[in-house]
Amino acid sequence: MKKIILAIALSTTLAIQAAPVAQNYAPMAVEQMAQRSQTEAAKLVSKTESRVVAYYDKDGEETQMESKGGFYRMLLGYTADGRAVVQDFYQDTRTKQIDPVVMSKDSDVKDFSVYASEGRTTWYTPEGELKNYVVIEKGKMLEQGYYRDGKLRLLAHELMGQNKEAWGYYSNGQLFMYAKQKANETEPHILMYGKNGNILIDSQKPLDGEPVEEAVEAAKIYFDLMMEFDLY
């Protein structure tokens, strides 16, 4: 999933064409995304159990008791087919670090790899702000989204064995980047948009002069988001 986002950095061509490509996977606002996660989480537990599995320090090392800056994992219960449902909390604020998530069938409840889970995992800051989420199905990442200041900024989606797509958004929610890679292709088709919706960069078009200032600005926004969300 990272590859399709990183590949945007390889695009150096310029064109001016048509309208932005919409996505129908993730809500643009954090409130909608959080509500979706909460609704999904409420349906997870069939057999209730509530206990602390383990405590961890700020570096993620397991400890015998709580420590400043650390977090802890709760076992909330089990699904109808016996899979553990867990949730992590910040120790200092007692706020949720993630929404409840289902572990895959044979995973250890202390396994923090997203691939040890099944379905959606959603992360929050200690202040309760939604940061990002991933969707795992049968050990494969199908979707990941990143939010900042209440808005969706990056999204990547992949259908099993089919197309991969990625979207990037300005702070006002307007699209600035779209990339699509078909299953039989080695490189994605990348488009970068200006603030009026025109295409500034098209990876399938030859270079025609120097990139305009708006294209440089869009590229900078992209790289800033990549750095912020640690996607390198």
Phi and psi in degrees as GROMACS dihedral restraints (atoms count N, CA, C in turn):
[ dihedral_restraints ]
;  ai    aj    ak    al  type     phi  dphi    fc
    3     4     5     6     1   -65.0    20    10
    4     5     6     7     1   -32.3    20    10
    6     7     8     9     1   -60.1    20    10
    7     8     9    10     1   -41.2    20    10
    9    10    11    12     1   -67.4    20    10
   10    11    12    13     1   -30.7    20    10
   12    13    14    15     1   -75.8    20    10
   13    14    15    16     1   -44.7    20    10
   15    16    17    18     1   -63.9    20    10
   16    17    18    19     1   -31.8    20    10
   18    19    20    21     1   -62.9    20    10
   19    20    21    22     1   -19.7    20    10
   21    22    23    24     1   -61.2    20    10
   22    23    24    25     1   -31.4    20    10
   24    25    26    27     1   -65.3    20    10
   25    26    27    28     1   -18.0    20    10
   27    28    29    30     1   -85.1    20    10
   28    29    30    31     1    -9.7    20    10
   30    31    32    33     1   -79.9    20    10
   31    32    33    34     1   126.7    20    10
   33    34    35    36     1  -131.5    20    10
   34    35    36    37     1    11.9    20    10
   36    37    38    39     1   -97.9    20    10
   37    38    39    40     1   164.3    20    10
   39    40    41    42     1  -134.9    20    10
   40    41    42    43     1   137.1    20    10
   42    43    44    45     1  -157.8    20    10
   43    44    45    46     1   163.0    20    10
   45    46    47    48     1  -127.2    20    10
   46    47    48    49     1   116.0    20    10
   48    49    50    51     1  -138.3    20    10
   49    50    51    52     1  -129.2    20    10
   51    52    53    54     1   -98.9    20    10
   52    53    54    55     1  -151.8    20    10
   54    55    56    57     1   -86.0    20    10
   55    56    57    58     1   157.4    20    10
   57    58    59    60     1   -61.0    20    10
   58    59    60    61     1   156.1    20    10
   60    61    62    63     1   -99.4    20    10
   61    62    63    64     1   122.5    20    10
   63    64    65    66     1   -79.9    20    10
   64    65    66    67     1   158.2    20    10
   66    67    68    69     1  -124.5    20    10
   67    68    69    70     1   149.0    20    10
   69    70    71    72     1  -122.5    20    10
   70    71    72    73     1    25.5    20    10
   72    73    74    75     1  -102.5    20    10
   73    74    75    76     1   -50.5    20    10
   75    76    77    78     1  -116.6    20    10
   76    77    78    79     1   139.7    20    10
   78    79    80    81     1   -62.8    20    10
   79    80    81    82     1   147.1    20    10
   81    82    83    84     1   -74.5    20    10
   82    83    84    85     1   -32.4    20    10
   84    85    86    87     1   -99.5    20    10
   85    86    87    88     1   144.0    20    10
   87    88    89    90     1   -63.4    20    10
   88    89    90    91     1   -33.4    20    10
   90    91    92    93     1   -60.0    20    10
   91    92    93    94     1   -40.5    20    10
   93    94    95    96     1   -69.9    20    10
   94    95    96    97     1   -40.3    20    10
   96    97    98    99     1   -66.8    20    10
   97    98    99   100     1   -42.0    20    10
   99   100   101   102     1   -63.4    20    10
  100   101   102   103     1   -40.3    20    10
  102   103   104   105     1   -65.1    20    10
  103   104   105   106     1   -38.9    20    10
  105   106   107   108     1   -61.7    20    10
  106   107   108   109     1   -45.1    20    10
  108   109   110   111     1   -63.3    20    10
  109   110   111   112     1   -42.7    20    10
  111   112   113   114     1   -64.8    20    10
  112   113   114   115     1   -39.5    20    10
  114   115   116   117     1   -64.0    20    10
  115   116   117   118     1   -43.2    20    10
  117   118   119   120     1   -64.9    20    10
  118   119   120   121     1   -42.7    20    10
  120   121   122   123     1   -62.7    20    10
  121   122   123   124     1   -35.9    20    10
  123   124   125   126     1   -64.3    20    10
  124   125   126   127     1   -19.5    20    10
  126   127   128   129     1   -96.3    20    10
  127   128   129   130     1    -0.5    20    10
  129   130   131   132     1   -79.5    20    10
  130   131   132   133     1   -46.3    20    10
  132   133   134   135     1   -83.5    20    10
  133   134   135   136     1   126.0    20    10
  135   136   137   138     1  -103.3    20    10
  136   137   138   139     1   -43.2    20    10
  138   139   140   141     1  -113.3    20    10
  139   140   141   142     1   113.2    20    10
  141   142   143   144     1   -79.1    20    10
  142   143   144   145     1   139.5    20    10
  144   145   146   147     1  -154.3    20    10
  145   146   147   148     1   137.1    20    10
  147   148   149   150     1  -133.8    20    10
  148   149   150   151     1   105.9    20    10
  150   151   152   153     1  -158.5    20    10
  151   152   153   154     1   153.5    20    10
  153   154   155   156     1   -75.8    20    10
  154   155   156   157     1   127.6    20    10
  156   157   158   159     1   -82.7    20    10
  157   158   159   160     1   -44.9    20    10
  159   160   161   162     1  -167.1    20    10
  160   161   162   163     1   156.5    20    10
  162   163   164   165     1  -105.6    20    10
  163   164   165   166     1   152.2    20    10
  165   166   167   168     1  -139.3    20    10
  166   167   168   169     1   145.7    20    10
  168   169   170   171     1   -82.3    20    10
  169   170   171   172     1  -176.6    20    10
  171   172   173   174     1   -64.3    20    10
  172   173   174   175     1   -19.1    20    10
  174   175   176   177     1   -95.5    20    10
  175   176   177   178     1     2.7    20    10
  177   178   179   180     1    85.9    20    10
  178   179   180   181     1    10.2    20    10
  180   181   182   183     1   -86.3    20    10
  181   182   183   184     1   136.2    20    10
  183   184   185   186     1   -67.9    20    10
  184   185   186   187     1   137.8    20    10
  186   187   188   189     1  -127.1    20    10
  187   188   189   190     1   167.7    20    10
  189   190   191   192     1   -82.3    20    10
  190   191   192   193     1   -20.8    20    10
  192   193   194   195     1  -147.6    20    10
  193   194   195   196     1   177.4    20    10
  195   196   197   198     1   -64.9    20    10
  196   197   198   199     1   150.8    20    10
  198   199   200   201     1  -143.9    20    10
  199   200   201   202     1   150.5    20    10
  201   202   203   204     1   -59.5    20    10
  202   203   204   205     1   132.1    20    10
  204   205   206   207     1    82.7    20    10
  205   206   207   208     1     0.3    20    10
  207   208   209   210     1   -92.4    20    10
  208   209   210   211     1  -166.1    20    10
  210   211   212   213     1  -149.6    20    10
  211   212   213   214     1   171.6    20    10
  213   214   215   216     1  -141.8    20    10
  214   215   216   217     1   155.2    20    10
  216   217   218   219     1  -108.8    20    10
  217   218   219   220     1   131.7    20    10
  219   220   221   222     1  -106.8    20    10
  220   221   222   223     1   140.0    20    10
  222   223   224   225     1   -92.1    20    10
  223   224   225   226     1   117.6    20    10
  225   226   227   228     1   -92.9    20    10
  226   227   228   229     1   -18.5    20    10
  228   229   230   231     1   147.1    20    10
  229   230   231   232     1  -154.3    20    10
  231   232   233   234     1  -137.6    20    10
  232   233   234   235     1   151.7    20    10
  234   235   236   237     1   -74.9    20    10
  235   236   237   238     1   172.6    20    10
  237   238   239   240     1   -60.8    20    10
  238   239   240   241     1   -28.2    20    10
  240   241   242   243     1   -98.3    20    10
  241   242   243   244     1    15.4    20    10
  243   244   245   246     1    90.0    20    10
  244   245   246   247     1    10.8    20    10
  246   247   248   249     1   -87.2    20    10
  247   248   249   250     1   139.9    20    10
  249   250   251   252     1   -69.5    20    10
  250   251   252   253     1   142.5    20    10
  252   253   254   255     1  -114.0    20    10
  253   254   255   256     1   122.3    20    10
  255   256   257   258     1  -125.0    20    10
  256   257   258   259     1   163.0    20    10
  258   259   260   261     1  -150.6    20    10
  259   260   261   262     1   140.3    20    10
  261   262   263   264     1  -105.5    20    10
  262   263   264   265     1   145.9    20    10
  264   265   266   267     1  -133.7    20    10
  265   266   267   268     1   145.6    20    10
  267   268   269   270     1   -73.6    20    10
  268   269   270   271     1   134.2    20    10
  270   271   272   273     1   -70.9    20    10
  271   272   273   274     1   -38.9    20    10
  273   274   275   276     1   -70.1    20    10
  274   275   276   277     1   -40.5    20    10
  276   277   278   279     1  -103.4    20    10
  277   278   279   280     1   -15.1    20    10
  279   280   281   282     1    62.7    20    10
  280   281   282   283     1    17.8    20    10
  282   283   284   285     1   -90.8    20    10
  283   284   285   286     1   159.1    20    10
  285   286   287   288     1   -73.5    20    10
  286   287   288   289     1   138.1    20    10
  288   289   290   291     1   -88.9    20    10
  289   290   291   292     1   -36.2    20    10
  291   292   293   294     1  -138.4    20    10
  292   293   294   295     1   159.5    20    10
  294   295   296   297     1   -76.2    20    10
  295   296   297   298     1   161.2    20    10
  297   298   299   300     1   -52.2    20    10
  298   299   300   301     1   139.5    20    10
  300   301   302   303     1  -137.9    20    10
  301   302   303   304     1   146.1    20    10
  303   304   305   306     1   -89.7    20    10
  304   305   306   307     1   130.5    20    10
  306   307   308   309     1   -80.6    20    10
  307   308   309   310     1   148.3    20    10
  309   310   311   312     1   -66.5    20    10
  310   311   312   313     1   165.3    20    10
  312   313   314   315     1   -51.4    20    10
  313   314   315   316     1   -47.1    20    10
  315   316   317   318     1  -107.4    20    10
  316   317   318   319     1    16.6    20    10
  318   319   320   321     1   -82.2    20    10
  319   320   321   322     1   147.4    20    10
  321   322   323   324     1   -73.2    20    10
  322   323   324   325     1   139.6    20    10
  324   325   326   327     1   -65.8    20    10
  325   326   327   328     1   -14.5    20    10
  327   328   329   330     1   -96.1    20    10
  328   329   330   331     1     6.0    20    10
  330   331   332   333     1   -81.9    20    10
  331   332   333   334     1   118.4    20    10
  333   334   335   336     1   -98.3    20    10
  334   335   336   337     1     3.9    20    10
  336   337   338   339     1   -67.6    20    10
  337   338   339   340     1   136.1    20    10
  339   340   341   342     1   -62.2    20    10
  340   341   342   343     1   -25.1    20    10
  342   343   344   345     1   -75.4    20    10
  343   344   345   346     1    -7.7    20    10
  345   346   347   348     1   -87.1    20    10
  346   347   348   349     1    -3.6    20    10
  348   349   350   351     1  -106.0    20    10
  349   350   351   352     1   174.0    20    10
  351   352   353   354     1  -139.0    20    10
  352   353   354   355     1   124.5    20    10
  354   355   356   357     1    98.9    20    10
  355   356   357   358     1  -148.6    20    10
  357   358   359   360     1   -94.8    20    10
  358   359   360   361     1   133.3    20    10
  360   361   362   363     1  -116.7    20    10
  361   362   363   364     1   127.1    20    10
  363   364   365   366     1  -122.7    20    10
  364   365   366   367     1   128.6    20    10
  366   367   368   369     1  -106.1    20    10
  367   368   369   370     1   148.0    20    10
  369   370   371   372     1  -130.9    20    10
  370   371   372   373     1   156.3    20    10
  372   373   374   375     1   -79.0    20    10
  373   374   375   376     1   167.2    20    10
  375   376   377   378     1   -58.9    20    10
  376   377   378   379     1   -24.0    20    10
  378   379   380   381     1   -84.6    20    10
  379   380   381   382     1    -1.0    20    10
  381   382   383   384     1    92.0    20    10
  382   383   384   385     1     9.4    20    10
  384   385   386   387     1   -85.2    20    10
  385   386   387   388     1   131.1    20    10
  387   388   389   390     1   -66.9    20    10
  388   389   390   391     1   130.6    20    10
  390   391   392   393     1  -102.6    20    10
  391   392   393   394     1   -57.3    20    10
  393   394   395   396     1  -163.5    20    10
  394   395   396   397     1   171.0    20    10
  396   397   398   399     1  -149.0    20    10
  397   398   399   400     1   159.7    20    10
  399   400   401   402     1  -135.2    20    10
  400   401   402   403     1   155.0    20    10
  402   403   404   405     1  -122.5    20    10
  403   404   405   406     1   122.8    20    10
  405   406   407   408     1  -113.3    20    10
  406   407   408   409     1   135.5    20    10
  408   409   410   411     1  -136.6    20    10
  409   410   411   412     1   118.8    20    10
  411   412   413   414     1    53.0    20    10
  412   413   414   415     1    43.8    20    10
  414   415   416   417     1    78.5    20    10
  415   416   417   418     1     9.3    20    10
  417   418   419   420     1  -123.1    20    10
  418   419   420   421     1   136.7    20    10
  420   421   422   423     1   -80.9    20    10
  421   422   423   424     1   119.6    20    10
  423   424   425   426     1   -98.0    20    10
  424   425   426   427     1   -26.2    20    10
  426   427   428   429     1  -158.7    20    10
  427   428   429   430     1   144.7    20    10
  429   430   431   432     1  -149.0    20    10
  430   431   432   433     1   138.3    20    10
  432   433   434   435     1  -134.1    20    10
  433   434   435   436     1   147.5    20    10
  435   436   437   438     1  -128.4    20    10
  436   437   438   439     1   130.0    20    10
  438   439   440   441     1  -116.1    20    10
  439   440   441   442     1   147.4    20    10
  441   442   443   444     1  -144.9    20    10
  442   443   444   445     1   134.4    20    10
  444   445   446   447     1    52.9    20    10
  445   446   447   448     1    39.3    20    10
  447   448   449   450     1    84.2    20    10
  448   449   450   451     1     2.1    20    10
  450   451   452   453     1  -127.4    20    10
  451   452   453   454     1   147.0    20    10
  453   454   455   456     1   -68.2    20    10
  454   455   456   457     1   129.6    20    10
  456   457   458   459     1  -116.1    20    10
  457   458   459   460     1   -35.6    20    10
  459   460   461   462     1  -136.7    20    10
  460   461   462   463     1   141.0    20    10
  462   463   464   465     1  -144.7    20    10
  463   464   465   466     1   135.7    20    10
  465   466   467   468     1  -130.1    20    10
  466   467   468   469     1   137.2    20    10
  468   469   470   471     1  -137.2    20    10
  469   470   471   472     1   139.8    20    10
  471   472   473   474     1  -138.8    20    10
  472   473   474   475     1   126.8    20    10
  474   475   476   477     1   -86.3    20    10
  475   476   477   478     1   143.1    20    10
  477   478   479   480     1   -52.6    20    10
  478   479   480   481     1   112.9    20    10
  480   481   482   483     1    67.8    20    10
  481   482   483   484     1    12.7    20    10
  483   484   485   486     1  -123.8    20    10
  484   485   486   487     1  -133.9    20    10
  486   487   488   489     1   -80.0    20    10
  487   488   489   490     1   150.9    20    10
  489   490   491   492     1  -113.1    20    10
  490   491   492   493     1   139.0    20    10
  492   493   494   495     1  -137.7    20    10
  493   494   495   496     1   151.8    20    10
  495   496   497   498     1  -144.1    20    10
  496   497   498   499     1   145.9    20    10
  498   499   500   501     1  -130.0    20    10
  499   500   501   502     1   144.5    20    10
  501   502   503   504     1  -128.2    20    10
  502   503   504   505     1   142.9    20    10
  504   505   506   507     1  -127.6    20    10
  505   506   507   508     1   141.4    20    10
  507   508   509   510     1   -65.2    20    10
  508   509   510   511     1   168.5    20    10
  510   511   512   513     1   -64.1    20    10
  511   512   513   514     1   -21.5    20    10
  513   514   515   516     1   -87.7    20    10
  514   515   516   517     1     5.5    20    10
  516   517   518   519     1    90.1    20    10
  517   518   519   520     1    -0.6    20    10
  519   520   521   522     1   -82.4    20    10
  520   521   522   523     1   141.6    20    10
  522   523   524   525     1   -67.5    20    10
  523   524   525   526     1   132.2    20    10
  525   526   527   528     1  -119.3    20    10
  526   527   528   529     1   -11.9    20    10
  528   529   530   531     1  -150.6    20    10
  529   530   531   532     1   139.6    20    10
  531   532   533   534     1  -140.9    20    10
  532   533   534   535     1   137.2    20    10
  534   535   536   537     1  -137.5    20    10
  535   536   537   538     1   140.5    20    10
  537   538   539   540     1  -139.6    20    10
  538   539   540   541     1   134.6    20    10
  540   541   542   543     1  -132.5    20    10
  541   542   543   544     1   121.1    20    10
  543   544   545   546     1   -78.1    20    10
  544   545   546   547     1   159.0    20    10
  546   547   548   549     1   -58.9    20    10
  547   548   549   550     1   -31.1    20    10
  549   550   551   552     1   -94.8    20    10
  550   551   552   553     1     9.1    20    10
  552   553   554   555     1  -109.2    20    10
  553   554   555   556     1   147.8    20    10
  555   556   557   558     1   -92.4    20    10
  556   557   558   559     1   -21.3    20    10
  558   559   560   561     1  -129.0    20    10
  559   560   561   562     1   144.6    20    10
  561   562   563   564     1   -78.8    20    10
  562   563   564   565     1   156.6    20    10
  564   565   566   567     1   -88.7    20    10
  565   566   567   568     1   122.4    20    10
  567   568   569   570     1  -117.2    20    10
  568   569   570   571     1   133.1    20    10
  570   571   572   573     1  -126.0    20    10
  571   572   573   574     1   136.7    20    10
  573   574   575   576     1  -123.1    20    10
  574   575   576   577     1   134.2    20    10
  576   577   578   579     1  -109.6    20    10
  577   578   579   580     1   148.6    20    10
  579   580   581   582     1   -85.1    20    10
  580   581   582   583     1   176.2    20    10
  582   583   584   585     1   -72.7    20    10
  583   584   585   586     1   -13.5    20    10
  585   586   587   588     1   -98.6    20    10
  586   587   588   589     1     8.7    20    10
  588   589   590   591     1    90.7    20    10
  589   590   591   592     1    -2.9    20    10
  591   592   593   594     1   -78.0    20    10
  592   593   594   595     1   150.4    20    10
  594   595   596   597     1   -81.7    20    10
  595   596   597   598     1   121.4    20    10
  597   598   599   600     1   -93.3    20    10
  598   599   600   601     1   -35.6    20    10
  600   601   602   603     1  -132.0    20    10
  601   602   603   604     1   131.8    20    10
  603   604   605   606     1  -134.1    20    10
  604   605   606   607     1   114.8    20    10
  606   607   608   609     1   -67.6    20    10
  607   608   609   610     1   -11.0    20    10
  609   610   611   612     1  -101.7    20    10
  610   611   612   613     1     7.6    20    10
  612   613   614   615     1  -112.5    20    10
  613   614   615   616     1   145.7    20    10
  615   616   617   618     1   -70.3    20    10
  616   617   618   619     1   152.5    20    10
  618   619   620   621     1   -64.6    20    10
  619   620   621   622     1   132.8    20    10
  621   622   623   624     1  -129.7    20    10
  622   623   624   625     1    82.0    20    10
  624   625   626   627     1    86.0    20    10
  625   626   627   628     1  -170.1    20    10
  627   628   629   630     1   -82.6    20    10
  628   629   630   631     1   143.6    20    10
  630   631   632   633     1   -56.9    20    10
  631   632   633   634     1   138.0    20    10
  633   634   635   636     1   -71.7    20    10
  634   635   636   637     1   162.6    20    10
  636   637   638   639     1   -57.0    20    10
  637   638   639   640     1   -36.5    20    10
  639   640   641   642     1   -65.9    20    10
  640   641   642   643     1   -34.3    20    10
  642   643   644   645     1   -67.6    20    10
  643   644   645   646     1   -39.0    20    10
  645   646   647   648     1   -64.0    20    10
  646   647   648   649     1   -41.0    20    10
  648   649   650   651     1   -62.5    20    10
  649   650   651   652     1   -44.2    20    10
  651   652   653   654     1   -62.4    20    10
  652   653   654   655     1   -41.0    20    10
  654   655   656   657     1   -64.4    20    10
  655   656   657   658     1   -38.6    20    10
  657   658   659   660     1   -64.8    20    10
  658   659   660   661     1   -42.1    20    10
  660   661   662   663     1   -58.8    20    10
  661   662   663   664     1   -43.2    20    10
  663   664   665   666     1   -59.3    20    10
  664   665   666   667     1   -49.3    20    10
  666   667   668   669     1   -66.5    20    10
  667   668   669   670     1   -36.5    20    10
  669   670   671   672     1   -61.9    20    10
  670   671   672   673     1   -41.8    20    10
  672   673   674   675     1   -66.4    20    10
  673   674   675   676     1   -40.2    20    10
  675   676   677   678     1   -59.6    20    10
  676   677   678   679     1   -42.9    20    10
  678   679   680   681     1   -66.6    20    10
  679   680   681   682     1   -45.5    20    10
  681   682   683   684     1   -60.5    20    10
  682   683   684   685     1   -41.6    20    10
  684   685   686   687     1   -92.6    20    10
  685   686   687   688     1     7.1    20    10
  687   688   689   690     1    54.5    20    10
  688   689   690   691     1    52.3    20    10
  690   691   692   693     1  -101.1    20    10
  691   692   693   694     1     9.1    20    10
